[in-house]
């Protein structure tokens, strides 16, 4: 059965547009985009710790394109299993790996290969052996049922037309009592048709 | 977002932080016009 999003964009096409956009970010993070990237933005506008970001490879943090700061919600505890949905180049999943320590696990999931490569290489460069980077998307997480203590994500759910399905996946993978710490965008007004049909607003 | 998590059975669903993440981008005017901001959302699985 074909899945459609509310205004009639084909979900497969939209997913392809998102992959293309973020492959571009991975290839050239300093290129022209309609959203901010990089560690300077993360620290100055989102409150990330500049020192923590500086300890990560620039290949990772340069492609950071989050919209909020999931780590500001609560400190992820040592020993936890964390899943980062749409981990991108890895900034949030590597920060999570540092917080959970060697007794915990940080699993990043992303549908864009170029981003997964940056994240995996970043983990290796940091000597983090508790990081796994897996291929997948928010509506089909490659994660076992009730296996995660914390699910994080940053600027991803707004890109997913099937939001109910994505949230059901989060519920599936979290243990009872598990925490959601998600950064995303919200809209304060009802958008007109012209804005709804602006593909840039669906892909970034 | 809040509604989707609440409907899925999560508890204590709340926005904890707000960020003007589009300030200085080419979409700043559009974001201001429609009240588009970055937020942190916290929730607990029952």
gemmi code that builds the backbone of each chain (N, CA, C; Angstrom):
import gemmi

chains = {
    "A": [
        ("UNK", (0.842, -1.204, 0.000), (0.000, 0.000, 0.000), (0.872, 1.247, 0.000)),
        ("UNK", (0.586, 2.146, -0.875), (1.363, 3.390, -0.911), (1.036, 4.235, 0.314)),
        ("UNK", (2.066, 4.847, 0.841), (1.873, 5.725, 1.991), (1.996, 7.154, 1.514)),
        ("UNK", (1.088, 8.001, 1.932), (1.191, 9.405, 1.528), (1.241, 10.289, 2.762)),
        ("UNK", (1.848, 11.462, 2.636), (1.863, 12.391, 3.744), (0.697, 13.364, 3.566)),
        ("UNK", (0.389, 14.155, 4.589), (-0.868, 14.889, 4.610), (-1.166, 15.753, 3.391)),
        ("UNK", (-0.166, 16.358, 2.767), (-0.489, 17.252, 1.660), (-0.268, 16.618, 0.303)),
        ("UNK", (-0.009, 15.314, 0.298), (0.029, 14.609, -0.957), (1.411, 14.373, -1.543)),
        ("UNK", (2.500, 14.839, -0.881), (3.822, 14.447, -1.362), (3.922, 12.935, -1.238)),
        ("UNK", (4.571, 12.324, -2.191), (4.836, 10.900, -2.110), (5.924, 10.675, -1.065)),
        ("UNK", (5.669, 9.774, -0.121), (6.597, 9.581, 0.987), (7.957, 9.094, 0.505)),
        ("UNK", (7.940, 8.208, -0.511), (9.220, 7.706, -1.031), (10.043, 8.839, -1.624)),
        ("UNK", (9.373, 9.718, -2.360), (10.082, 10.844, -2.975), (10.605, 11.790, -1.900)),
        ("UNK", (9.795, 12.019, -0.887), (10.211, 12.912, 0.181), (11.426, 12.348, 0.913)),
        ("UNK", (11.390, 11.027, 1.148), (12.534, 10.383, 1.810), (13.790, 10.534, 0.952)),
        ("UNK", (13.644, 10.396, -0.353), (14.783, 10.548, -1.254), (15.316, 11.979, -1.224)),
        ("UNK", (14.400, 12.959, -1.160), (14.822, 14.367, -1.078), (15.619, 14.608, 0.204)),
        ("UNK", (15.145, 14.036, 1.310), (15.840, 14.211, 2.594), (17.223, 13.572, 2.525)),
        ("UNK", (17.292, 12.364, 1.937), (18.596, 11.703, 1.813), (19.543, 12.523, 0.960)),
        ("UNK", (19.037, 13.073, -0.131), (19.877, 13.895, -1.011), (20.386, 15.123, -0.265)),
        ("UNK", (19.486, 15.779, 0.467), (19.868, 16.977, 1.220), (20.991, 16.664, 2.216)),
        ("UNK", (20.830, 15.584, 2.972), (21.815, 15.311, 4.021), (23.085, 14.652, 3.482)),
        ("UNK", (22.992, 14.022, 2.323), (24.221, 13.576, 1.651), (25.026, 14.801, 1.229)),
        ("UNK", (24.325, 15.856, 0.790), (25.010, 17.114, 0.443), (25.680, 17.715, 1.676)),
        ("UNK", (24.978, 17.686, 2.795), (25.571, 18.226, 4.028), (26.816, 17.429, 4.406)),
        ("UNK", (26.721, 16.095, 4.282), (27.874, 15.254, 4.627), (29.055, 15.538, 3.714)),
        ("UNK", (28.760, 15.764, 2.434), (29.834, 15.985, 1.461), (30.461, 17.364, 1.609)),
        ("UNK", (29.641, 18.346, 1.930), (30.136, 19.732, 1.994), (29.388, 20.501, 3.075)),
        ("UNK", (29.732, 20.257, 4.341), (28.991, 20.901, 5.437), (29.022, 22.427, 5.389)),
        ("UNK", (30.035, 22.983, 4.742), (30.126, 24.447, 4.672), (29.435, 25.028, 3.445)),
        ("UNK", (28.707, 24.196, 2.725), (27.969, 24.683, 1.560), (26.790, 25.553, 1.958)),
        ("UNK", (25.993, 25.906, 0.973), (24.843, 26.793, 1.238), (23.599, 25.964, 1.535)),
        ("UNK", (23.051, 26.172, 2.715), (21.844, 25.480, 3.130), (20.935, 26.475, 3.852)),
        ("UNK", (19.678, 26.091, 4.028), (18.751, 27.010, 4.699), (18.673, 26.741, 6.204)),
        ("UNK", (19.631, 25.989, 6.714), (19.706, 25.737, 8.159), (21.161, 25.818, 8.577)),
        ("UNK", (21.379, 26.103, 9.862), (22.745, 26.220, 10.372), (23.393, 24.848, 10.513)),
        ("UNK", (24.713, 24.826, 10.464), (25.482, 23.625, 10.753), (26.673, 24.011, 11.621)),
        ("UNK", (27.292, 23.009, 12.211), (28.595, 23.179, 12.814), (28.621, 23.405, 14.308)),
        ("UNK", (29.822, 23.273, 14.875), (29.970, 23.351, 16.324), (29.776, 24.758, 16.892)),
        ("UNK", (30.129, 25.774, 16.111), (29.934, 27.143, 16.597), (28.465, 27.435, 16.804)),
        ("UNK", (27.659, 27.045, 15.833), (26.197, 27.188, 15.956), (25.670, 26.382, 17.139)),
        ("UNK", (26.119, 25.142, 17.256), (25.614, 24.284, 18.342), (25.898, 24.899, 19.714)),
        ("UNK", (27.081, 25.463, 19.857), (27.453, 26.042, 21.154), (26.755, 27.377, 21.401)),
        ("UNK", (26.759, 28.246, 20.390), (26.268, 29.607, 20.624), (24.744, 29.701, 20.614)),
        ("UNK", (24.087, 28.873, 19.819), (22.626, 29.011, 19.697), (21.844, 27.911, 20.404)),
        ("UNK", (22.497, 26.778, 20.652), (21.768, 25.652, 21.244), (22.303, 25.248, 22.612)),
        ("UNK", (23.349, 25.902, 23.059), (23.837, 25.659, 24.418), (24.677, 24.413, 24.609)),
        ("UNK", (25.193, 23.844, 23.517), (26.126, 22.718, 23.679), (27.405, 23.219, 24.337)),
        ("UNK", (28.072, 22.323, 25.029), (29.339, 22.653, 25.670), (30.435, 22.722, 24.599)),
        ("UNK", (30.992, 23.911, 24.434), (31.992, 24.104, 23.370), (33.205, 23.207, 23.571)),
        ("UNK", (33.580, 22.980, 24.819), (34.733, 22.122, 25.091), (34.466, 20.673, 24.707)),
        ("UNK", (33.263, 20.199, 25.002), (32.910, 18.826, 24.608), (32.906, 18.676, 23.095)),
        ("UNK", (32.378, 19.685, 22.407), (32.348, 19.619, 20.943), (33.762, 19.651, 20.367)),
        ("UNK", (34.627, 20.449, 20.985), (35.999, 20.564, 20.478), (36.761, 19.255, 20.613)),
        ("UNK", (36.297, 18.396, 21.533), (36.965, 17.102, 21.727), (36.555, 16.078, 20.667)),
        ("UNK", (35.525, 16.409, 19.882), (35.086, 15.501, 18.817), (35.740, 15.907, 17.502)),
        ("UNK", (35.887, 14.953, 16.578), (36.489, 15.297, 15.281), (35.656, 16.353, 14.545)),
        ("UNK", (36.337, 17.260, 13.867), (35.625, 18.299, 13.109), (34.806, 17.687, 11.961)),
        ("UNK", (35.236, 16.533, 11.450), (34.443, 15.857, 10.414), (33.060, 15.481, 10.926)),
        ("UNK", (32.953, 15.284, 12.221), (31.666, 14.973, 12.845), (30.883, 16.259, 13.104)),
        ("UNK", (31.495, 17.169, 13.843), (30.737, 18.343, 14.299), (30.440, 19.336, 13.183)),
        ("UNK", (31.274, 19.364, 12.136), (31.019, 20.318, 11.042), (29.692, 20.040, 10.364)),
        ("UNK", (29.273, 18.762, 10.359), (28.025, 18.392, 9.689), (26.843, 18.341, 10.661)),
        ("UNK", (27.059, 18.799, 11.888), (25.938, 18.860, 12.834), (24.877, 19.805, 12.271)),
        ("UNK", (23.629, 19.330, 12.250), (22.536, 20.167, 11.718), (21.297, 20.045, 12.596)),
        ("UNK", (21.517, 19.895, 13.892), (20.384, 19.781, 14.813), (19.658, 21.105, 14.987)),
        ("UNK", (18.506, 21.033, 15.632), (17.685, 22.228, 15.830), (17.459, 22.535, 17.307)),
        ("UNK", (17.952, 21.666, 18.177), (17.775, 21.836, 19.620), (18.895, 21.061, 20.310)),
        ("UNK", (18.713, 20.736, 21.571), (19.808, 20.112, 22.326), (19.262, 19.050, 23.278)),
        ("UNK", (19.128, 17.814, 22.797), (18.566, 16.748, 23.639), (19.330, 16.522, 24.935)),
        ("UNK", (20.631, 16.842, 24.934), (21.443, 16.624, 26.137), (21.106, 17.621, 27.247)),
        ("UNK", (20.425, 18.711, 26.891), (20.060, 19.704, 27.900), (18.860, 19.255, 28.731)),
        ("UNK", (18.134, 18.239, 28.291), (16.925, 17.790, 28.995), (17.309, 17.103, 30.299)),
        ("UNK", (18.224, 16.183, 30.204), (18.712, 15.470, 31.394), (20.020, 14.791, 31.018)),
        ("UNK", (20.899, 14.651, 31.981), (22.167, 13.990, 31.686), (21.915, 12.492, 31.505)),
        ("UNK", (22.352, 11.950, 30.405), (22.178, 10.529, 30.125), (23.063, 9.749, 31.093)),
        ("UNK", (22.478, 8.785, 31.808), (23.243, 8.128, 32.874), (24.276, 7.118, 32.370)),
        ("UNK", (25.326, 6.942, 33.146), (26.339, 5.927, 32.843), (25.676, 4.562, 32.786)),
        ("UNK", (26.119, 3.746, 31.863), (25.617, 2.385, 31.742), (24.365, 2.251, 30.895)),
        ("UNK", (23.785, 3.364, 30.476), (22.535, 3.313, 29.709), (22.778, 2.857, 28.271)),
        ("UNK", (21.726, 2.301, 27.680), (21.709, 2.042, 26.240), (20.898, 3.149, 25.581)),
        ("UNK", (21.544, 3.876, 24.678), (20.934, 5.037, 24.031), (20.804, 4.778, 22.541)),
        ("UNK", (19.679, 5.146, 21.984), (19.484, 5.086, 20.537), (19.306, 6.511, 20.024)),
        ("UNK", (20.081, 6.873, 19.019), (19.968, 8.192, 18.389), (19.356, 8.005, 17.004)),
        ("UNK", (18.109, 8.469, 16.862), (17.395, 8.311, 15.587), (17.805, 9.433, 14.637)),
        ("UNK", (18.373, 9.058, 13.502), (18.864, 10.058, 12.553), (20.126, 10.698, 13.095)),
        ("UNK", (21.102, 9.863, 13.383), (22.304, 10.340, 14.093), (23.171, 11.250, 13.238)),
        ("UNK", (22.946, 11.260, 11.928), (23.750, 12.117, 11.073), (25.226, 11.786, 11.201)),
        ("UNK", (26.052, 12.822, 11.225), (27.504, 12.631, 11.284), (27.975, 12.237, 12.677)),
        ("UNK", (27.088, 12.258, 13.671), (27.420, 11.610, 14.935), (27.609, 12.479, 16.160)),
        ("UNK", (27.420, 13.782, 16.066), (27.695, 14.625, 17.230), (26.932, 14.147, 18.471)),
        ("UNK", (25.623, 13.988, 18.346), (24.843, 13.629, 19.537), (25.114, 12.203, 20.001)),
        ("UNK", (25.303, 11.282, 19.072), (25.523, 9.899, 19.498), (26.901, 9.740, 20.145)),
        ("UNK", (27.888, 10.498, 19.681), (29.213, 10.420, 20.316), (29.188, 11.072, 21.702)),
        ("UNK", (28.467, 12.186, 21.835), (28.321, 12.788, 23.170), (27.602, 11.811, 24.110)),
        ("UNK", (26.603, 11.112, 23.584), (25.888, 10.118, 24.387), (26.830, 8.986, 24.801)),
        ("UNK", (27.672, 8.565, 23.884), (28.621, 7.481, 24.182), (29.590, 7.881, 25.291)),
        ("UNK", (29.998, 9.144, 25.275), (30.890, 9.627, 26.339), (30.169, 9.620, 27.683)),
        ("UNK", (28.873, 9.945, 27.681), (28.120, 9.987, 28.939), (27.838, 8.592, 29.479)),
        ("UNK", (27.479, 7.643, 28.614), (27.135, 6.300, 29.115), (28.374, 5.522, 29.524)),
        ("UNK", (29.519, 5.883, 28.965), (30.766, 5.242, 29.355), (30.884, 3.819, 28.851)),
        ("UNK", (31.940, 3.122, 29.285), (32.228, 1.786, 28.735), (31.194, 0.736, 29.096)),
        ("UNK", (30.389, 0.984, 30.117), (29.361, -0.010, 30.477), (28.048, 0.241, 29.744)),
        ("UNK", (27.975, 1.308, 28.980), (26.769, 1.619, 28.224), (26.986, 1.435, 26.737)),
        ("UNK", (25.930, 1.701, 25.975), (26.007, 1.587, 24.509), (25.309, 2.774, 23.886)),
        ("UNK", (25.848, 3.246, 22.795), (25.206, 4.318, 22.030), (25.066, 3.838, 20.591)),
        ("UNK", (23.821, 3.736, 20.145), (23.539, 3.200, 18.807), (22.941, 4.309, 17.951)),
        ("UNK", (23.638, 4.667, 16.909), (23.137, 5.668, 15.982), (22.489, 5.001, 14.780)),
        ("UNK", (21.346, 5.525, 14.370), (20.638, 5.001, 13.194), (20.484, 6.149, 12.205)),
        ("UNK", (20.857, 5.906, 10.955), (20.678, 6.942, 9.942), (20.466, 6.288, 8.581)),
        ("UNK", (19.667, 6.936, 7.742), (19.379, 6.357, 6.426), (20.338, 6.850, 5.351)),
        ("UNK", (21.237, 7.785, 5.696), (22.160, 8.352, 4.712), (23.561, 7.784, 4.930)),
        ("UNK", (24.038, 7.042, 3.928), (25.299, 6.320, 4.092), (26.470, 7.247, 4.407)),
        ("UNK", (26.532, 8.390, 3.717), (27.655, 9.307, 3.924), (27.686, 9.814, 5.366)),
        ("UNK", (26.521, 10.012, 5.956), (26.468, 10.425, 7.361), (26.910, 9.288, 8.277)),
        ("UNK", (26.447, 8.083, 7.983), (26.846, 6.933, 8.825), (28.356, 6.757, 8.810)),
        ("UNK", (28.957, 6.951, 7.640), (30.406, 6.811, 7.541), (31.113, 7.833, 8.429)),
        ("UNK", (30.634, 9.085, 8.389), (31.247, 10.118, 9.244), (31.115, 9.739, 10.721)),
        ("UNK", (29.931, 9.266, 11.106), (29.707, 8.923, 12.516), (30.603, 7.763, 12.946)),
        ("UNK", (30.675, 6.719, 12.120), (31.491, 5.549, 12.480), (32.967, 5.914, 12.541)),
        ("UNK", (33.415, 6.705, 11.571), (34.819, 7.123, 11.573), (35.111, 8.033, 12.768)),
        ("UNK", (34.141, 8.861, 13.127), (34.313, 9.731, 14.293), (34.435, 8.932, 15.571)),
        ("UNK", (33.610, 7.897, 15.710), (33.692, 7.049, 16.898), (35.055, 6.384, 16.980)),
        ("UNK", (35.525, 5.883, 15.841), (36.842, 5.229, 15.819), (37.944, 6.219, 16.167)),
        ("UNK", (37.839, 7.430, 15.635), (38.867, 8.446, 15.904), (38.904, 8.821, 17.377)),
        ("UNK", (37.759, 8.730, 18.042), (37.679, 9.055, 19.476), (38.018, 7.842, 20.347)),
        ("UNK", (38.214, 6.692, 19.725), (38.492, 5.482, 20.489), (37.278, 4.971, 21.248)),
        ("UNK", (36.093, 5.322, 20.762), (34.869, 4.896, 21.438), (34.447, 3.524, 20.899)),
        ("UNK", (34.504, 2.520, 21.755), (34.155, 1.160, 21.341), (32.716, 0.812, 21.717)),
        ("UNK", (32.021, 1.752, 22.326), (30.631, 1.498, 22.732), (29.627, 2.144, 21.783)),
        ("UNK", (30.075, 2.449, 20.565), (29.214, 3.081, 19.561), (28.966, 2.109, 18.415)),
        ("UNK", (27.730, 1.992, 18.008), (27.376, 1.259, 16.786), (26.593, 2.213, 15.898)),
        ("UNK", (26.832, 2.151, 14.604), (26.083, 2.975, 13.663), (25.382, 2.030, 12.686)),
        ("UNK", (24.064, 2.120, 12.635), (23.276, 1.183, 11.844), (22.475, 1.913, 10.764)),
        ("UNK", (22.213, 1.203, 9.690), (21.378, 1.743, 8.611), (19.905, 1.543, 8.955)),
        ("UNK", (19.130, 2.589, 8.810), (17.700, 2.465, 9.068), (17.058, 3.832, 9.108)),
        ("UNK", (15.740, 3.841, 9.217), (15.065, 5.127, 9.357), (14.086, 5.070, 10.515)),
        ("UNK", (13.519, 6.220, 10.807), (12.719, 6.381, 12.021), (11.489, 5.481, 12.052)),
        ("UNK", (11.029, 5.062, 10.890), (9.809, 4.245, 10.869), (10.100, 2.745, 10.907)),
        ("UNK", (11.376, 2.393, 10.804), (11.767, 0.973, 10.885), (13.123, 0.917, 11.571)),
        ("UNK", (13.125, 1.048, 12.872), (14.395, 1.090, 13.601), (14.999, -0.311, 13.700)),
        ("UNK", (16.270, -0.447, 13.385), (16.932, -1.749, 13.492), (17.393, -1.999, 14.935)),
        ("UNK", (16.429, -1.982, 15.820), (16.694, -2.048, 17.265), (15.702, -3.037, 17.875)),
        ("UNK", (16.169, -3.853, 18.815), (15.300, -4.842, 19.465), (14.224, -4.161, 20.318)),
        ("UNK", (13.124, -4.885, 20.514), (12.050, -4.402, 21.391), (12.597, -4.178, 22.806)),
        ("UNK", (12.105, -3.143, 23.456), (12.377, -2.884, 24.884), (13.859, -3.039, 25.250)),
        ("UNK", (14.729, -2.487, 24.412), (16.167, -2.643, 24.651), (16.866, -1.330, 25.002)),
        ("UNK", (16.177, -0.195, 24.859), (16.834, 1.105, 25.062), (16.343, 1.781, 26.338)),
        ("UNK", (17.286, 2.429, 27.016), (16.925, 3.231, 28.187), (16.541, 4.652, 27.788)),
        ("UNK", (17.194, 5.157, 26.758), (16.973, 6.538, 26.323), (16.952, 6.563, 24.794)),
        ("UNK", (15.988, 7.277, 24.241), (15.995, 7.565, 22.803), (16.204, 9.061, 22.625)),
        ("UNK", (17.211, 9.400, 21.836), (17.453, 10.795, 21.508), (17.280, 10.980, 20.000)),
        ("UNK", (17.132, 12.213, 19.601), (17.019, 12.560, 18.187), (17.103, 14.077, 18.112)),
        ("UNK", (17.502, 14.591, 16.966), (17.659, 16.040, 16.879), (17.364, 16.531, 15.471)),
        ("UNK", (16.178, 17.081, 15.300), (15.821, 17.650, 14.004), (15.468, 16.604, 12.975)),
        ("UNK", (14.940, 15.486, 13.404), (14.657, 14.375, 12.493), (13.161, 14.095, 12.347)),
        ("UNK", (12.437, 14.060, 13.438), (11.015, 13.676, 13.343), (10.224, 14.625, 12.454)),
        ("UNK", (10.641, 15.888, 12.403), (9.932, 16.831, 11.518), (10.102, 16.464, 10.048)),
        ("UNK", (11.116, 15.642, 9.750), (11.361, 15.221, 8.370), (10.590, 13.961, 8.011)),
        ("UNK", (9.924, 13.373, 8.989), (9.246, 12.090, 8.789), (7.747, 12.335, 8.617)),
        ("UNK", (7.194, 12.071, 7.437), (5.758, 12.288, 7.249), (4.909, 11.371, 8.139)),
        ("UNK", (5.408, 10.151, 8.375), (4.626, 9.171, 9.150), (5.003, 9.262, 10.626)),
        ("UNK", (4.643, 10.377, 11.259), (5.098, 10.639, 12.630), (4.540, 9.637, 13.643)),
        ("UNK", (3.285, 9.236, 13.464), (2.699, 8.270, 14.403), (3.481, 6.954, 14.359)),
        ("UNK", (3.869, 6.565, 13.157), (4.621, 5.322, 13.009), (6.007, 5.447, 13.662)),
        ("UNK", (6.631, 6.613, 13.508), (7.948, 6.833, 14.114), (7.850, 6.811, 15.643)),
        ("UNK", (6.818, 7.428, 16.175), (6.667, 7.452, 17.640), (6.324, 6.054, 18.157)),
        ("UNK", (5.566, 5.287, 17.379), (5.279, 3.902, 17.768), (6.571, 3.089, 17.805)),
        ("UNK", (7.487, 3.370, 16.891), (8.786, 2.688, 16.897), (9.586, 3.055, 18.152)),
        ("UNK", (9.524, 4.323, 18.539), (10.222, 4.741, 19.767), (9.647, 3.984, 20.969)),
        ("UNK", (8.325, 3.876, 21.013), (7.687, 3.142, 22.111), (8.105, 1.671, 22.098)),
        ("UNK", (8.248, 1.120, 20.904), (8.627, -0.301, 20.798), (10.024, -0.565, 21.343)),
        ("UNK", (10.974, 0.321, 21.029), (12.372, 0.023, 21.386), (12.719, 0.423, 22.819)),
        ("UNK", (11.917, 1.319, 23.410), (12.225, 1.750, 24.780), (11.778, 0.713, 25.805)),
        ("UNK", (12.564, 0.579, 26.868), (12.133, -0.211, 28.014), (11.015, 0.550, 28.731)),
        ("UNK", (10.138, -0.137, 29.475), (9.170, 0.595, 30.305), (9.902, 1.568, 31.231)),
        ("UNK", (9.433, 2.785, 31.265), (10.107, 3.809, 32.066), (11.240, 4.508, 31.331)),
        ("UNK", (11.511, 4.056, 30.105), (12.575, 4.661, 29.309), (12.250, 6.098, 28.930)),
        ("UNK", (13.308, 6.849, 28.657), (13.167, 8.285, 28.444), (13.300, 8.683, 26.975)),
        ("UNK", (12.479, 9.640, 26.586), (12.597, 10.291, 25.287), (13.227, 11.664, 25.516)),
        ("UNK", (14.293, 11.954, 24.801), (14.938, 13.273, 24.858), (15.185, 13.728, 23.416)),
        ("UNK", (14.208, 14.426, 22.897), (14.217, 14.729, 21.472), (14.230, 16.228, 21.213)),
        ("UNK", (15.076, 16.620, 20.271), (15.031, 17.988, 19.769), (14.340, 17.994, 18.428)),
        ("UNK", (13.444, 18.932, 18.223), (12.762, 18.996, 16.931), (12.218, 20.399, 16.734)),
        ("UNK", (11.493, 20.610, 15.646), (10.900, 21.924, 15.444), (9.393, 21.833, 15.613)),
        ("UNK", (8.819, 22.914, 16.083), (7.363, 23.019, 16.157), (6.945, 24.295, 15.433)),
        ("UNK", (5.690, 24.297, 15.031), (5.143, 25.414, 14.261), (4.027, 26.054, 15.067)),
        ("UNK", (4.110, 27.370, 15.212), (3.134, 28.069, 16.039), (1.874, 28.479, 15.313)),
        ("UNK", (1.860, 28.372, 13.990), (0.709, 28.805, 13.203), (0.276, 27.679, 12.272)),
        ("UNK", (-0.948, 27.785, 11.793), (-1.390, 26.879, 10.729), (-0.752, 27.352, 9.430)),
        ("UNK", (-0.004, 26.458, 8.772), (0.718, 26.861, 7.561), (-0.209, 26.930, 6.354)),
        ("UNK", (-0.004, 27.942, 5.507), (-0.780, 28.004, 4.256), (-0.278, 26.946, 3.282)),
        ("UNK", (-1.087, 26.678, 2.269), (-0.752, 25.671, 1.257), (0.628, 25.925, 0.632)),
        ("UNK", (0.949, 27.226, 0.380), (2.220, 27.534, -0.287), (3.411, 27.095, 0.569)),
        ("UNK", (3.302, 27.282, 1.870), (4.394, 26.865, 2.756), (4.455, 25.348, 2.847)),
        ("UNK", (3.291, 24.712, 2.888), (3.263, 23.249, 2.956), (3.891, 22.619, 1.723)),
        ("UNK", (3.829, 23.322, 0.596), (4.367, 22.766, -0.644), (5.809, 23.199, -0.905)),
        ("UNK", (6.421, 23.904, 0.042), (7.831, 24.303, -0.089), (8.690, 23.129, 0.351)),
        ("UNK", (9.304, 22.452, -0.602), (10.058, 21.232, -0.299), (11.195, 21.499, 0.682)),
        ("UNK", (11.771, 22.719, 0.658), (12.840, 23.049, 1.609), (12.363, 22.901, 3.051)),
        ("UNK", (11.099, 23.222, 3.284), (10.584, 23.154, 4.647), (10.356, 21.721, 5.104)),
        ("UNK", (10.356, 20.786, 4.147), (10.204, 19.374, 4.501), (11.545, 18.682, 4.635)),
        ("UNK", (12.603, 19.308, 4.120), (13.883, 18.599, 4.080), (14.941, 19.228, 4.972)),
        ("UNK", (14.606, 20.210, 5.742), (15.617, 20.798, 6.606), (14.992, 21.410, 7.819)),
    ],
    "B": [
        ("UNK", (3.608, 17.307, 17.840), (4.611, 16.417, 18.462), (4.146, 15.966, 19.855)),
        ("UNK", (3.755, 16.952, 20.676), (3.279, 16.630, 22.027), (2.072, 15.698, 21.924)),
        ("UNK", (1.163, 16.043, 21.006), (-0.056, 15.243, 20.852), (0.262, 13.821, 20.394)),
        ("UNK", (1.220, 13.704, 19.493), (1.551, 12.375, 18.964), (2.127, 11.488, 20.066)),
        ("UNK", (3.016, 12.052, 20.878), (3.588, 11.254, 21.971), (2.524, 10.916, 23.015)),
        ("UNK", (1.678, 11.873, 23.325), (0.632, 11.618, 24.324), (-0.324, 10.536, 23.827)),
        ("UNK", (-0.689, 10.631, 22.545), (-1.616, 9.643, 21.984), (-0.999, 8.251, 21.945)),
        ("UNK", (0.335, 8.186, 21.876), (1.010, 6.890, 21.829), (1.207, 6.301, 23.223)),
        ("UNK", (0.723, 7.005, 24.243), (0.762, 6.450, 25.588), (1.950, 6.866, 26.432)),
        ("UNK", (2.724, 7.831, 25.957), (3.829, 8.335, 26.768), (3.267, 9.236, 27.871)),
        ("UNK", (3.959, 9.317, 28.985), (3.541, 10.216, 30.064), (4.584, 11.320, 30.261)),
        ("UNK", (4.163, 12.349, 30.989), (5.042, 13.490, 31.287), (5.629, 14.096, 30.008)),
        ("UNK", (4.816, 14.202, 28.990), (5.279, 14.768, 27.722), (5.314, 16.290, 27.859)),
        ("UNK", (6.466, 16.874, 27.643), (6.562, 18.331, 27.776), (7.689, 18.906, 26.932)),
        ("UNK", (7.486, 20.169, 26.551), (8.559, 20.937, 25.919), (9.391, 21.552, 27.033)),
        ("UNK", (10.677, 21.271, 27.029), (11.534, 21.743, 28.124), (12.397, 22.951, 27.744)),
        ("UNK", (12.712, 23.102, 26.464), (13.553, 24.218, 26.030), (13.077, 24.681, 24.652)),
        ("UNK", (13.321, 25.951, 24.376), (12.985, 26.524, 23.065), (14.220, 27.223, 22.484)),
        ("UNK", (14.380, 27.129, 21.173), (15.555, 27.704, 20.511), (15.136, 28.396, 19.209)),
        ("UNK", (15.686, 29.568, 18.972), (15.458, 30.265, 17.693), (16.499, 29.781, 16.688)),
        ("UNK", (16.322, 28.544, 16.239), (17.372, 27.899, 15.453), (17.454, 28.393, 14.004)),
        ("UNK", (16.468, 29.155, 13.551), (16.517, 29.638, 12.171), (16.994, 31.088, 12.063)),
        ("UNK", (17.280, 31.726, 13.186), (17.806, 33.093, 13.137), (19.135, 33.092, 12.372)),
        ("UNK", (19.226, 33.998, 11.395), (20.460, 34.093, 10.613), (20.497, 33.184, 9.400)),
        ("UNK", (19.424, 32.399, 9.161), (19.368, 31.552, 7.965), (18.477, 32.217, 6.910)),
        ("UNK", (18.468, 31.614, 5.740), (17.621, 32.155, 4.670), (16.135, 31.930, 4.954)),
        ("UNK", (15.824, 31.095, 5.920), (14.425, 30.833, 6.277), (14.005, 31.592, 7.544)),
        ("UNK", (14.828, 32.553, 7.973), (14.511, 33.276, 9.212), (13.137, 33.955, 9.139)),
        ("UNK", (12.882, 34.641, 8.026), (11.599, 35.359, 7.917), (10.418, 34.396, 7.938)),
        ("UNK", (10.545, 33.303, 7.214), (9.464, 32.313, 7.191), (9.254, 31.730, 8.587)),
        ("UNK", (10.350, 31.437, 9.265), (10.250, 30.854, 10.609), (9.563, 31.821, 11.566)),
        ("UNK", (9.946, 33.102, 11.473), (9.315, 34.104, 12.349), (7.832, 34.243, 12.025)),
        ("UNK", (7.533, 34.269, 10.738), (6.149, 34.459, 10.299), (5.230, 33.375, 10.841)),
        ("UNK", (5.715, 32.130, 10.851), (4.855, 31.016, 11.247), (5.189, 30.456, 12.637)),
        ("UNK", (6.083, 31.142, 13.334), (6.399, 30.694, 14.696), (7.122, 29.360, 14.746)),
        ("UNK", (8.038, 29.140, 13.789), (8.783, 27.879, 13.751), (10.027, 28.013, 14.626)),
        ("UNK", (10.126, 27.164, 15.613), (11.270, 27.185, 16.529), (11.741, 25.759, 16.806)),
        ("UNK", (12.947, 25.663, 17.320), (13.443, 24.370, 17.800), (13.006, 24.178, 19.246)),
        ("UNK", (12.707, 22.950, 19.582), (12.305, 22.655, 20.967), (12.939, 21.336, 21.413)),
        ("UNK", (13.107, 21.232, 22.714), (13.402, 19.921, 23.310), (12.105, 19.349, 23.841)),
        ("UNK", (11.895, 18.086, 23.557), (10.703, 17.398, 24.068), (11.149, 16.221, 24.944)),
        ("UNK", (10.584, 16.181, 26.122), (10.863, 15.106, 27.062), (9.606, 14.267, 27.259)),
        ("UNK", (9.769, 12.972, 27.378), (8.620, 12.089, 27.621), (9.134, 10.793, 28.238)),
        ("UNK", (8.219, 10.079, 28.883), (8.571, 8.811, 29.516), (7.653, 7.712, 28.996)),
        ("UNK", (8.252, 6.585, 28.649), (7.434, 5.457, 28.181), (6.814, 4.772, 29.396)),
        ("UNK", (5.532, 4.497, 29.294), (4.846, 3.814, 30.415), (5.183, 2.320, 30.404)),
    ],
}
model = gemmi.Model(1)
for chain_id, residues in chains.items():
    chain = gemmi.Chain(chain_id)
    for i, (resn, *xyz) in enumerate(residues, 1):
        res = gemmi.Residue()
        res.name, res.seqid = resn, gemmi.SeqId(i, " ")
        for name, pos in zip(("N", "CA", "C"), xyz):
            atom = gemmi.Atom()
            atom.name, atom.element = name, gemmi.Element(name[0])
            atom.pos, atom.b_iso = gemmi.Position(*pos), 0.0
            res.add_atom(atom)
        chain.add_residue(res)
    model.add_chain(chain)
structure = gemmi.Structure()
structure.add_model(model)
structure.setup_entities()
